[in-house]
Amino acid sequence: MALAIVRSSLRTSAGFQRAATWQHNSAPAIVPVGGKSFRMTTSAKREHAETDSLDQKDLTKQKGDVKPGYSASSTDEDVSLLFRSQNVGAYEVPNRLVYAPLTRCRAIDSNPQKNMVEYYRQRGAGSEGGLVITEGTVISDTGFGYSHVPGIFTKKHIERWQDITKACKDAGGLFFCQLWHVGRSSHADFQPNKAAPLSSAAVAAEGDIFTPDGSKPHSTPKALDKAGIAKIVDEFRQAARNAIDAGFNGVEIHGANGYIIDQFIKPTPNNRTDDYGGSIEKRCRLCLEIVKAVTDEVGADKVGIRLSPYGGFGAVADDKPNATNRYLTEQLNKFGLAYLHMVEPRMAGNTEVDVTDKTYSLSHFRKLFDGTFIAAGGYNRERAIEALQKDHADLICFGRHYLSNPDLPKRFREHAELNSYNRDTFYTNDDAGYIDYPFLEDGIKK
């Protein structure tokens, strides 16, 4: 499950169906965040490894509700790679583990609830000062495609998030809000006045979506005109401001997983012939306009972005992903972002697949990007260590096993047994499987 939101099919009461060596030129300043201080840093471009081939070891894969195995070769020295500091834009974190943006469906009618305060307090405490990214948080009333996901566009949303950000930061976490608009991955039942969802083109997403009235085919979306595009850009900008006002340390723009930004970046479904379709440059235009608006509003060092270059969920696909994302990465370098967060090509929804095209690798973009690079998708401790050893990424995003082990950094460091996750509670609306996963000190033995 992922960075931001990886889909899996689930038929529960929630009815939720979802198939992301630094050199400093001057002494860093200290910026207080909640009860913890993070270091402000400046950075120079890194030197990358010449080769970047992962999965050469016989690694224990994570399939289903199981505990991931630990390689016998993982020494304390190996594990120590996970606990080296790294800058994240305006901040420095003490470890390389990132809590993934995981949709949990506990925000009743889009309003964050009291149990979300405890949920994110636990994740902040367990992160040991690491980066915690929220579940996808909707930027406007046209951005919904799922029930009970949180928003960040009303006064009530902001006020509810303020208690949550305080709890997470006071517990030690560096807390970023993922800004989300689903685009065509929606239905008229979720839209104001039952209007058509919005997208790059009037092409419906494949398959059904679970609405408040049951499973229905995706509605055919409305292709945004230029005025509509400008409005979406401004809604991302305002949502970023709202997030900072709510107390977040920064924001992550959700440009992955077949949602609205991805629907413009990729030629399927983007069949436009205007300034926002056709060439790579034009298809990436909306993404870059949103990045500019958000960075101008809150500062580039407080902004990350999540992309899925090789993802094809919901038939949002690119037949030349390397070319598209090389261009996009080069353009993103101009902003000085806090990070670039990408989903591994081996992930198709929440399922690992064999990548037959060996040119499909995040290494292309890691080497191009001048800032902090986050990799997400199918990672266990061993894979994460190997990725860091090979300079494949700076930070590694963990989803399901971090969800069920809020103190995952401690468990990795101490070679401790992990709690198994319960998939049936991923998207339900109560506390079970949400705030009741125990920490080590609660009695879980190594």
Sine and cosine of phi, psi and omega as CSV:
sin_phi,cos_phi,sin_psi,cos_psi,sin_omega,cos_omega
0.00,0.00,0.68,-0.74,0.07,-1.00
-0.67,-0.74,0.00,0.00,0.00,0.00
0.00,0.00,0.53,0.85,0.70,-0.72
0.19,-0.98,0.23,0.97,0.23,-0.97
0.57,-0.82,0.97,-0.24,0.08,-1.00
-0.95,-0.31,0.66,-0.75,-0.12,-0.99
-1.00,0.05,0.54,-0.84,0.23,-0.97
-0.56,-0.83,0.48,-0.88,0.00,-1.00
-0.98,0.18,0.70,-0.72,-0.02,-1.00
-0.54,-0.84,0.79,-0.61,0.02,-1.00
-0.91,-0.41,0.99,0.16,0.02,-1.00
-0.82,-0.57,-0.17,-0.99,0.02,-1.00
-0.87,0.49,-0.42,0.91,0.03,-1.00
-0.96,0.26,-0.44,0.90,0.00,-1.00
0.87,0.49,0.53,0.85,-0.12,-0.99
-1.00,-0.04,0.77,-0.64,-0.01,-1.00
-0.85,-0.53,0.88,-0.48,0.07,-1.00
-0.63,-0.78,0.99,-0.14,-0.28,-0.96
0.16,0.99,0.00,0.00,0.00,0.00
0.00,0.00,0.00,0.00,0.00,0.00
0.00,0.00,0.99,-0.17,-0.04,-1.00
-1.00,0.01,0.66,-0.75,0.07,-1.00
-0.92,-0.39,0.68,-0.73,-0.03,-1.00
-0.94,-0.35,0.70,-0.72,-0.03,-1.00
-1.00,0.09,-0.29,0.96,-0.01,-1.00
-0.51,-0.86,0.25,-0.97,0.00,-1.00
-0.92,0.40,0.71,-0.71,-0.03,-1.00
-0.96,0.29,0.54,-0.84,0.10,-0.99
-1.00,-0.01,0.38,-0.92,0.00,-1.00
-0.98,-0.20,0.77,-0.63,0.02,-1.00
-0.87,-0.49,0.86,-0.52,0.00,-1.00
-0.96,0.28,0.69,-0.73,0.07,-1.00
-0.76,-0.65,0.95,-0.32,-0.07,-1.00
0.85,0.52,-0.78,-0.63,0.01,-1.00
-1.00,-0.03,0.18,0.98,-0.11,-0.99
-0.76,-0.65,0.48,-0.87,0.07,-1.00
-0.96,-0.27,0.70,-0.72,0.10,-1.00
-0.91,-0.42,0.53,-0.84,-0.04,-1.00
-1.00,0.01,0.76,-0.64,0.17,-0.99
-0.97,0.25,0.67,-0.74,-0.06,-1.00
-0.71,-0.71,0.40,-0.92,0.24,-0.97
-0.89,-0.45,0.41,-0.91,-0.14,-0.99
-0.67,-0.74,0.41,-0.91,0.13,-0.99
-0.91,-0.41,0.33,-0.94,-0.05,-1.00
-0.91,0.42,0.66,-0.75,-0.05,-1.00
-1.00,0.07,0.27,-0.96,0.18,-0.98
-0.99,-0.14,0.75,-0.67,-0.07,-1.00
-0.98,-0.22,0.42,-0.91,0.11,-0.99
-0.90,0.43,0.53,-0.85,-0.02,-1.00
-0.95,0.32,-0.57,0.82,-0.01,-1.00
-0.88,-0.47,0.40,-0.92,-0.08,-1.00
-0.46,-0.89,0.93,0.36,-0.02,-1.00
-0.94,-0.34,0.90,-0.44,-0.02,-1.00
-0.99,-0.12,0.11,-0.99,0.09,-1.00
0.90,0.44,0.52,0.86,0.09,-1.00
-0.99,0.13,-0.33,0.94,0.04,-1.00
-0.99,0.10,0.29,-0.96,0.10,-1.00
-1.00,0.09,0.99,0.13,-0.11,-0.99
-1.00,0.02,0.55,-0.84,0.09,-1.00
-0.98,0.19,0.89,-0.45,-0.02,-1.00
-0.99,0.15,0.37,-0.93,-0.01,-1.00
-0.97,-0.25,0.96,-0.29,-0.01,-1.00
-0.83,-0.55,0.85,-0.52,0.07,-1.00
0.94,0.35,-0.35,-0.94,-0.08,-1.00
-1.00,0.07,0.94,0.33,-0.03,-1.00
-0.77,-0.64,0.30,-0.95,0.09,-1.00
-1.00,0.07,0.71,-0.70,0.01,-1.00
-0.94,0.34,0.61,-0.79,0.04,-1.00
-0.98,0.17,0.32,-0.95,0.07,-1.00
-0.91,-0.42,0.76,-0.65,0.01,-1.00
-0.92,0.40,0.62,-0.79,0.03,-1.00
-0.89,0.46,-0.36,0.93,-0.03,-1.00
-0.99,0.11,-0.05,1.00,-0.02,-1.00
-0.99,0.15,1.00,-0.08,0.02,-1.00
-1.00,0.09,0.15,-0.99,0.09,-1.00
-0.85,0.52,-0.57,0.82,0.02,-1.00
-0.91,0.42,-0.65,0.76,0.07,-1.00
-0.87,0.49,-0.75,0.66,-0.05,-1.00
-0.89,0.45,-0.49,0.87,-0.02,-1.00
-0.88,0.48,-0.37,0.93,0.05,-1.00
-0.88,0.48,-0.47,0.88,0.01,-1.00
-0.96,0.26,-0.17,0.99,-0.12,-0.99
-0.85,-0.53,0.61,0.79,0.15,-0.99
-0.97,-0.24,0.59,-0.81,-0.07,-1.00
-0.94,0.34,0.38,-0.92,-0.02,-1.00
-0.43,-0.90,0.65,-0.76,0.04,-1.00
-0.98,0.22,0.55,-0.84,0.12,-0.99
-0.75,-0.66,1.00,0.09,-0.03,-1.00
0.87,0.50,-0.90,-0.43,-0.05,-1.00
-0.96,0.27,-0.10,1.00,-0.17,-0.99
-0.80,-0.60,0.20,-0.98,0.15,-0.99
-0.79,-0.61,0.73,-0.68,0.03,-1.00
-0.95,-0.32,0.46,-0.89,-0.08,-1.00
-1.00,0.02,-0.06,1.00,0.02,-1.00
-0.56,-0.83,0.18,-0.98,-0.14,-0.99
-0.98,-0.19,0.17,0.99,-0.02,-1.00
-1.00,-0.07,0.72,-0.70,0.03,-1.00
-0.88,-0.47,0.73,-0.69,0.11,-0.99
-0.99,0.16,0.87,-0.49,-0.13,-0.99
-0.94,0.35,0.42,-0.91,0.14,-0.99
-0.96,0.27,0.95,-0.31,-0.16,-0.99
-0.85,-0.52,0.91,-0.42,0.03,-1.00
-0.90,0.43,0.74,-0.67,-0.06,-1.00
-0.79,-0.61,-0.18,0.98,0.12,-0.99
0.87,0.50,0.63,0.78,0.05,-1.00
-0.96,-0.28,0.01,1.00,-0.02,-1.00
-1.00,-0.04,1.00,0.02,-0.12,-0.99
-0.88,0.47,0.81,-0.59,-0.03,-1.00
0.81,0.59,0.57,0.82,0.07,-1.00
0.97,0.22,0.02,1.00,-0.03,-1.00
-0.99,-0.16,0.85,-0.53,0.04,-1.00
-0.81,0.58,0.64,-0.77,-0.07,-1.00
-0.96,-0.29,0.16,-0.99,-0.06,-1.00
-0.89,0.46,-0.56,0.83,-0.01,-1.00
-0.93,0.37,-0.32,0.95,0.09,-1.00
-0.94,0.33,-0.46,0.89,0.09,-1.00
-0.88,0.48,-0.74,0.67,-0.01,-1.00
-0.94,0.35,-0.64,0.77,0.00,-1.00
-0.85,0.53,-0.77,0.64,-0.04,-1.00
-0.98,0.20,-0.40,0.92,0.14,-0.99
-0.90,0.45,-0.70,0.72,0.03,-1.00
-0.87,0.49,-0.69,0.72,-0.03,-1.00
-0.93,0.38,-0.60,0.80,0.08,-1.00
-0.89,0.45,-0.68,0.73,0.01,-1.00
-0.92,0.40,-0.71,0.70,-0.04,-1.00
-0.94,0.33,-0.38,0.92,-0.04,-1.00
-0.94,0.34,-0.29,0.96,-0.03,-1.00
0.83,0.56,0.63,0.77,0.02,-1.00
1.00,-0.04,0.06,1.00,-0.04,-1.00
-0.99,0.17,0.04,-1.00,-0.02,-1.00
-0.99,0.17,0.78,-0.63,0.07,-1.00
-0.88,-0.48,0.82,-0.57,0.03,-1.00
-0.94,-0.35,0.73,-0.69,-0.01,-1.00
-0.93,0.36,0.26,-0.97,0.27,-0.96
-0.83,0.55,0.33,-0.94,0.06,-1.00
-0.81,0.58,0.79,-0.62,-0.10,-0.99
-0.85,-0.52,0.87,-0.50,-0.26,-0.97
-0.97,0.25,0.68,-0.73,-0.14,-0.99
-1.00,0.01,-0.29,0.96,-0.05,-1.00
-0.32,-0.95,0.17,-0.99,-0.06,-1.00
-0.95,0.32,-0.19,0.98,0.08,-1.00
-1.00,-0.05,0.00,1.00,-0.14,-0.99
-1.00,-0.05,0.03,1.00,-0.10,-0.99
-1.00,0.05,0.57,-0.82,0.14,-0.99
-0.60,-0.80,0.05,1.00,-0.04,-1.00
-0.59,-0.81,0.46,-0.89,0.00,-1.00
-0.99,0.15,0.59,-0.81,0.18,-0.98
0.88,0.47,0.57,0.82,0.20,-0.98
-0.99,-0.17,0.51,-0.86,-0.15,-0.99
-0.98,0.22,0.41,-0.91,0.11,-0.99
-0.91,-0.41,0.16,-0.99,0.04,-1.00
-0.58,-0.81,0.62,0.78,-0.07,-1.00
-0.80,-0.60,0.07,1.00,0.07,-1.00
-0.85,-0.53,0.28,-0.96,0.05,-1.00
-0.87,0.50,-0.65,0.76,0.00,-1.00
-0.90,0.44,-0.67,0.74,0.07,-1.00
-0.82,0.57,-0.77,0.64,-0.05,-1.00
-0.87,0.50,-0.72,0.70,-0.02,-1.00
-0.90,0.44,-0.64,0.77,0.01,-1.00
-0.92,0.39,-0.65,0.76,0.01,-1.00
-0.92,0.40,-0.46,0.89,-0.05,-1.00
-0.87,0.50,-0.64,0.77,0.05,-1.00
-0.91,0.41,-0.58,0.81,-0.03,-1.00
-0.95,0.31,-0.71,0.70,-0.01,-1.00
-0.89,0.45,-0.63,0.77,0.02,-1.00
-0.88,0.47,-0.68,0.73,-0.02,-1.00
-0.90,0.44,-0.71,0.70,-0.03,-1.00
-0.91,0.41,-0.71,0.70,-0.04,-1.00
-0.95,0.32,-0.64,0.77,0.04,-1.00
-0.89,0.46,-0.49,0.87,0.04,-1.00
-0.98,0.19,-0.18,0.98,0.10,-1.00
0.87,-0.49,-0.12,0.99,-0.08,-1.00
-0.98,0.19,0.49,-0.87,0.21,-0.98
-1.00,-0.09,0.88,-0.47,-0.33,-0.94
-0.89,-0.45,0.91,-0.42,0.05,-1.00
-0.92,-0.39,0.58,-0.81,0.02,-1.00
-0.98,-0.20,0.80,-0.60,0.04,-1.00
-1.00,0.08,0.85,-0.52,-0.04,-1.00
-1.00,-0.03,0.79,-0.62,-0.28,-0.96
-0.68,-0.73,0.70,-0.71,0.22,-0.98
-0.67,-0.74,0.82,-0.57,-0.15,-0.99
-0.98,0.18,-0.30,0.96,-0.04,-1.00
0.91,0.42,-0.79,-0.61,-0.08,-1.00
-0.98,0.21,-0.14,0.99,0.03,-1.00
-0.97,0.23,0.86,0.51,-0.16,-0.99
-0.45,-0.89,-0.14,-0.99,0.04,-1.00
-0.54,-0.84,0.42,-0.91,0.03,-1.00
-0.83,0.56,-0.46,0.89,0.01,-1.00
-0.89,0.46,-0.41,0.91,0.02,-1.00
-1.00,-0.01,-0.17,0.99,-0.17,-0.99
-0.99,-0.11,0.46,-0.89,0.07,-1.00
-0.84,0.54,0.75,-0.66,0.02,-1.00
0.84,0.54,0.42,0.91,0.01,-1.00
0.82,0.57,0.59,0.81,0.06,-1.00
-0.96,0.28,0.20,-0.98,0.06,-1.00
-0.93,0.36,0.58,-0.81,0.14,-0.99
-0.88,0.48,0.15,-0.99,-0.06,-1.00
-0.93,-0.37,0.55,-0.84,0.02,-1.00
-0.30,-0.95,-0.08,-1.00,0.06,-1.00
-0.96,0.28,-0.49,0.87,-0.09,-1.00
-0.54,-0.84,0.37,-0.93,0.00,-1.00
-0.99,0.11,0.86,0.51,-0.02,-1.00
-0.81,-0.59,0.87,-0.49,-0.06,-1.00
-0.94,0.33,0.53,-0.85,0.13,-0.99
-0.93,0.38,0.46,-0.89,0.01,-1.00
-0.96,0.29,0.45,-0.89,0.16,-0.99
0.98,0.21,-0.19,-0.98,-0.06,-1.00
-0.97,-0.23,0.31,-0.95,0.11,-0.99
-0.77,-0.63,0.58,-0.81,-0.01,-1.00
-1.00,0.06,0.91,-0.41,-0.01,-1.00
-0.98,-0.21,0.13,-0.99,0.07,-1.00
-0.86,0.52,-0.33,0.94,0.01,-1.00
-0.96,-0.28,0.32,0.95,0.02,-1.00
0.96,-0.28,-0.05,-1.00,-0.08,-1.00
-0.97,0.24,0.75,-0.66,0.00,-1.00
-0.61,-0.79,0.41,-0.91,0.12,-0.99
-0.89,0.46,0.54,-0.84,0.10,-1.00
-0.83,0.56,0.64,-0.77,0.08,-1.00
-0.95,0.32,0.51,-0.86,0.13,-0.99
-0.94,0.34,0.82,-0.57,-0.08,-1.00
-0.99,0.16,0.23,-0.97,0.15,-0.99
-1.00,-0.04,0.76,-0.65,0.09,-1.00
-0.95,0.30,0.84,-0.55,-0.03,-1.00
-0.89,0.45,0.72,-0.69,0.19,-0.98
-1.00,0.07,-0.01,-1.00,-0.10,-0.99
-0.91,0.41,-0.55,0.83,0.06,-1.00
-0.92,0.40,-0.64,0.77,0.04,-1.00
-0.91,0.40,-0.61,0.79,0.06,-1.00
-0.90,0.44,-0.70,0.71,0.02,-1.00
-0.87,0.50,-0.59,0.81,0.03,-1.00
-0.92,0.40,-0.68,0.74,0.04,-1.00
-0.87,0.49,-0.69,0.73,0.03,-1.00
-0.85,0.53,-0.71,0.71,-0.02,-1.00
-0.93,0.37,-0.53,0.85,0.04,-1.00
-0.92,0.38,-0.61,0.79,0.11,-0.99
-0.89,0.45,-0.69,0.73,0.02,-1.00
-0.86,0.51,-0.75,0.66,-0.04,-1.00
-0.92,0.40,-0.61,0.79,0.04,-1.00
-0.89,0.46,-0.61,0.79,0.05,-1.00
-0.90,0.44,-0.69,0.72,0.06,-1.00
-0.88,0.47,-0.68,0.73,0.02,-1.00
-0.87,0.50,-0.63,0.77,-0.01,-1.00
-0.90,0.43,-0.69,0.73,0.04,-1.00
-0.90,0.43,-0.67,0.75,0.04,-1.00
-0.89,0.45,-0.46,0.89,0.04,-1.00
-0.98,0.19,-0.12,0.99,0.08,-1.00
0.96,-0.28,0.05,1.00,0.04,-1.00
-0.93,0.37,0.51,-0.86,0.09,-1.00
-0.96,0.29,-0.44,0.90,-0.03,-1.00
-0.13,-0.99,-0.09,-1.00,-0.03,-1.00
-0.72,-0.70,0.46,-0.89,0.15,-0.99
-0.89,-0.46,0.83,-0.56,0.08,-1.00
-0.98,0.18,0.83,-0.56,-0.02,-1.00
-1.00,0.05,0.98,-0.20,0.02,-1.00
-0.93,-0.37,0.33,0.94,-0.14,-0.99
-0.90,-0.44,-0.05,-1.00,0.27,-0.96
0.87,0.50,0.49,0.87,0.12,-0.99
0.98,0.19,0.26,0.96,0.01,-1.00
-1.00,-0.01,-0.19,-0.98,-0.33,-0.95
-0.87,0.49,-0.65,0.76,0.01,-1.00
-0.91,0.40,-0.68,0.73,0.04,-1.00
-0.88,0.48,-0.55,0.83,0.00,-1.00
-0.92,0.38,-0.35,0.94,0.12,-0.99
-1.00,-0.01,-0.65,0.76,-0.06,-1.00
-0.89,0.46,-0.65,0.76,-0.14,-0.99
-1.00,-0.09,0.64,-0.77,-0.08,-1.00
-0.92,0.40,-0.31,0.95,0.18,-0.98
-0.92,-0.40,0.95,-0.32,0.35,0.94
-0.98,-0.20,0.09,1.00,-0.15,-0.99
-0.94,0.35,0.99,-0.12,0.02,-1.00
-0.96,-0.28,0.37,0.93,-0.05,-1.00
-0.92,0.38,0.40,-0.92,0.04,-1.00
-0.85,-0.52,0.22,0.98,0.00,-1.00
-0.98,-0.19,-0.44,-0.90,-0.06,-1.00
-0.95,0.31,-0.06,1.00,-0.04,-1.00
-0.87,-0.49,0.32,0.95,0.02,-1.00
-0.42,-0.91,0.29,-0.96,0.01,-1.00
0.98,-0.22,-1.00,-0.08,-0.05,-1.00
-0.96,0.28,0.29,-0.96,0.06,-1.00
-0.84,0.54,-0.70,0.71,-0.04,-1.00
-0.86,0.50,-0.68,0.73,-0.03,-1.00
-0.95,0.30,-0.60,0.80,0.01,-1.00
-0.92,0.38,-0.47,0.88,0.01,-1.00
-1.00,0.05,-0.07,1.00,-0.12,-0.99
-0.88,0.48,-0.73,0.68,0.00,-1.00
-0.85,0.52,-0.73,0.69,0.01,-1.00
-0.82,0.58,-0.74,0.67,-0.07,-1.00
-0.95,0.32,-0.53,0.85,0.08,-1.00
-0.92,0.40,-0.63,0.78,0.05,-1.00
-0.91,0.41,-0.70,0.71,0.02,-1.00
-0.86,0.51,-0.69,0.72,0.00,-1.00
-0.89,0.45,-0.71,0.71,-0.02,-1.00
-0.89,0.46,-0.69,0.73,-0.03,-1.00
-0.94,0.34,-0.69,0.73,0.00,-1.00
-0.93,0.38,-0.60,0.80,0.07,-1.00
-0.89,0.46,-0.54,0.84,-0.06,-1.00
-0.98,0.22,-0.70,0.71,-0.15,-0.99
-0.86,-0.51,-0.11,0.99,-0.02,-1.00
0.98,-0.18,0.77,-0.64,-0.08,-1.00
-0.88,0.48,-0.52,0.86,-0.04,-1.00
-0.97,0.25,0.04,1.00,0.10,-1.00
-0.89,-0.46,0.31,0.95,-0.09,-1.00
-0.77,-0.64,0.79,-0.61,0.18,-0.98
-0.88,-0.47,0.17,-0.99,0.07,-1.00
-0.63,-0.77,0.58,-0.81,0.01,-1.00
-0.92,-0.40,0.76,-0.65,0.01,-1.00
-0.74,-0.67,0.45,-0.89,0.09,-1.00
-0.80,-0.60,0.99,0.12,-0.12,-0.99
-0.82,0.57,-0.60,0.80,-0.13,-0.99
-0.97,-0.25,0.01,1.00,-0.02,-1.00
-0.94,0.34,0.53,-0.85,0.04,-1.00
-0.70,-0.71,0.41,0.91,-0.09,-1.00
-0.91,0.42,0.65,-0.76,0.01,-1.00
0.92,0.39,0.40,0.92,-0.01,-1.00
0.87,0.49,0.54,0.84,0.20,-0.98
-0.98,-0.17,0.97,-0.23,-0.25,-0.97
-0.60,-0.80,0.36,-0.93,-0.03,-1.00
-0.72,-0.69,0.84,-0.54,0.00,-1.00
-0.99,0.15,-0.13,0.99,0.06,-1.00
-0.72,-0.70,0.89,0.46,-0.13,-0.99
-0.91,0.41,-0.54,0.84,-0.02,-1.00
-0.92,0.40,-0.70,0.72,0.01,-1.00
-0.90,0.44,-0.71,0.70,-0.01,-1.00
-0.86,0.51,-0.74,0.67,-0.13,-0.99
-0.99,0.13,-0.34,0.94,0.20,-0.98
-0.90,0.43,-0.74,0.67,0.03,-1.00
-0.87,0.50,-0.74,0.68,-0.06,-1.00
-0.89,0.46,-0.67,0.74,0.02,-1.00
-0.89,0.45,-0.68,0.74,0.03,-1.00
-0.87,0.49,-0.64,0.77,0.02,-1.00
-0.94,0.33,-0.61,0.79,0.02,-1.00
-0.90,0.43,-0.48,0.87,0.04,-1.00
-0.85,0.52,-0.43,0.90,-0.06,-1.00
-0.95,0.31,-0.25,0.97,-0.10,-1.00
-1.00,-0.09,-0.37,0.93,-0.07,-1.00
0.94,0.34,0.71,0.70,-0.06,-1.00
-0.91,0.41,0.35,-0.94,0.09,-1.00
-0.90,0.44,-0.61,0.80,0.02,-1.00
-0.19,-0.98,0.29,-0.96,0.20,-0.98
-0.89,-0.46,0.80,-0.60,-0.11,-0.99
-0.88,-0.48,0.87,-0.49,-0.05,-1.00
-0.80,-0.60,0.49,-0.87,-0.01,-1.00
-1.00,-0.10,0.72,-0.69,-0.03,-1.00
-0.88,0.47,0.55,-0.84,0.03,-1.00
-0.91,0.41,-0.32,0.95,-0.02,-1.00
-0.96,0.26,-0.12,0.99,-0.05,-1.00
-0.99,-0.16,0.82,-0.57,0.14,-0.99
-0.85,-0.52,0.99,-0.16,-0.21,-0.98
0.91,0.41,-0.81,-0.58,0.06,-1.00
-0.96,-0.27,0.35,0.94,-0.03,-1.00
-0.92,-0.39,0.69,-0.73,0.09,-1.00
-0.99,0.12,0.67,-0.74,0.02,-1.00
-0.79,-0.62,0.38,-0.92,0.10,-0.99
-0.98,0.22,0.77,-0.64,0.00,-1.00
-1.00,-0.04,0.96,-0.28,-0.06,-1.00
-0.97,0.23,-0.53,0.85,0.03,-1.00
-1.00,0.03,0.97,-0.25,-0.10,-1.00
-0.96,0.28,-0.11,0.99,0.11,-0.99
-0.99,0.17,-0.14,0.99,0.05,-1.00
-0.99,0.13,0.97,-0.23,-0.05,-1.00
-0.41,-0.91,0.64,-0.76,0.08,-1.00
-0.93,0.37,-0.21,0.98,-0.03,-1.00
-0.86,0.51,-0.52,0.85,0.03,-1.00
-0.83,0.55,-0.71,0.71,-0.14,-0.99
-1.00,0.08,-0.52,0.85,0.09,-1.00
-0.86,0.50,-0.67,0.75,-0.02,-1.00
-0.95,0.31,-0.49,0.87,0.01,-1.00
-0.98,0.19,-0.54,0.84,-0.15,-0.99
-0.98,0.19,0.71,-0.70,-0.08,-1.00
-0.99,0.10,-0.22,0.97,-0.08,-1.00
-0.93,-0.37,-0.33,-0.94,-0.03,-1.00
-0.94,0.34,0.73,-0.68,-0.08,-1.00
-0.89,-0.46,0.79,-0.61,0.03,-1.00
-0.94,-0.35,0.74,-0.67,0.09,-1.00
-0.94,-0.35,0.65,-0.76,-0.02,-1.00
-0.72,-0.70,0.54,-0.84,0.14,-0.99
0.83,-0.56,0.98,-0.21,0.13,-0.99
0.96,0.27,0.40,0.92,-0.06,-1.00
-1.00,0.03,0.72,-0.70,0.30,-0.95
-0.92,-0.39,-0.08,-1.00,-0.07,-1.00
-0.88,0.48,-0.68,0.73,-0.07,-1.00
-0.91,0.41,-0.70,0.72,0.04,-1.00
-0.89,0.46,-0.64,0.76,0.00,-1.00
-0.89,0.46,-0.70,0.72,0.02,-1.00
-0.88,0.48,-0.71,0.70,-0.01,-1.00
-0.89,0.46,-0.65,0.76,0.02,-1.00
-0.88,0.48,-0.65,0.76,0.03,-1.00
-0.94,0.34,-0.64,0.77,0.03,-1.00
-0.87,0.49,-0.60,0.80,-0.05,-1.00
-1.00,-0.02,0.12,0.99,0.00,-1.00
0.85,0.52,0.57,0.82,0.02,-1.00
-0.97,0.23,-0.44,0.90,-0.03,-1.00
-0.32,-0.95,0.27,-0.96,0.11,-0.99
-1.00,-0.03,-0.64,0.77,-0.03,-1.00
-0.77,-0.63,0.49,-0.87,-0.03,-1.00
-0.85,-0.52,0.76,-0.65,-0.04,-1.00
-1.00,-0.06,0.73,-0.68,0.03,-1.00
-0.86,-0.51,0.68,-0.74,-0.05,-1.00
-0.94,-0.34,-1.00,-0.04,-0.17,-0.98
-0.85,0.53,-0.64,0.77,-0.06,-1.00
-0.98,0.21,-0.38,0.92,0.14,-0.99
-0.98,0.20,-0.58,0.82,0.07,-1.00
-0.83,0.56,-0.72,0.69,-0.08,-1.00
-1.00,-0.01,-0.08,1.00,0.03,-1.00
-0.70,-0.72,0.99,0.15,-0.07,-1.00
-0.86,0.50,-0.33,0.94,0.07,-1.00
-0.97,-0.25,0.67,0.75,-0.05,-1.00
-0.84,0.55,-0.66,0.75,0.04,-1.00
-0.83,0.56,-0.70,0.71,0.00,-1.00
-0.90,0.44,-0.67,0.74,-0.02,-1.00
-0.91,0.41,-0.64,0.77,0.06,-1.00
-0.90,0.44,-0.70,0.72,-0.05,-1.00
-0.91,0.42,-0.61,0.79,-0.08,-1.00
-0.99,-0.10,0.17,0.99,0.00,-1.00
0.81,0.58,0.64,0.77,-0.10,-1.00
-1.00,0.00,0.43,-0.90,0.07,-1.00
-0.90,0.44,0.53,-0.85,0.02,-1.00
-0.98,-0.20,0.53,-0.85,0.22,-0.98
-0.92,0.40,0.63,-0.78,0.16,-0.99
-0.97,0.23,0.58,-0.81,0.06,-1.00
-1.00,0.06,0.41,-0.91,0.02,-1.00
-0.92,-0.39,0.98,-0.21,-0.07,-1.00
-0.87,0.49,-0.51,0.86,-0.05,-1.00
-0.92,0.40,-0.25,0.97,-0.01,-1.00
-0.95,-0.31,0.13,0.99,-0.04,-1.00
-0.86,0.52,-0.70,0.72,-0.17,-0.99
-0.85,-0.53,0.34,0.94,0.09,-1.00
-0.99,0.17,0.06,-1.00,-0.17,-0.99
-0.95,-0.32,0.14,0.99,-0.06,-1.00
-0.91,-0.41,-0.23,-0.97,-0.11,-0.99
-0.99,0.14,-0.36,0.93,-0.05,-1.00
-0.89,0.45,0.77,-0.64,-0.03,-1.00
0.94,0.34,0.29,0.96,-0.05,-1.00
-0.83,-0.56,-0.83,0.55,-0.01,-1.00
-0.86,-0.52,0.26,0.96,-0.07,-1.00
-0.92,-0.40,0.16,0.99,0.11,-0.99
-0.96,0.29,0.80,-0.59,-0.11,-0.99
-0.98,0.21,0.51,-0.86,0.19,-0.98
-0.99,0.13,0.24,-0.97,0.01,-1.00
-0.82,0.57,-0.69,0.72,-0.05,-1.00
-0.94,0.35,-0.13,0.99,0.07,-1.00
-1.00,0.09,0.10,1.00,0.12,-0.99
0.88,-0.47,0.04,1.00,0.04,-1.00
-0.98,0.22,0.82,-0.57,-0.04,-1.00
-1.00,0.05,0.44,-0.90,0.08,-1.00
-0.94,0.33,0.00,0.00,0.00,0.00
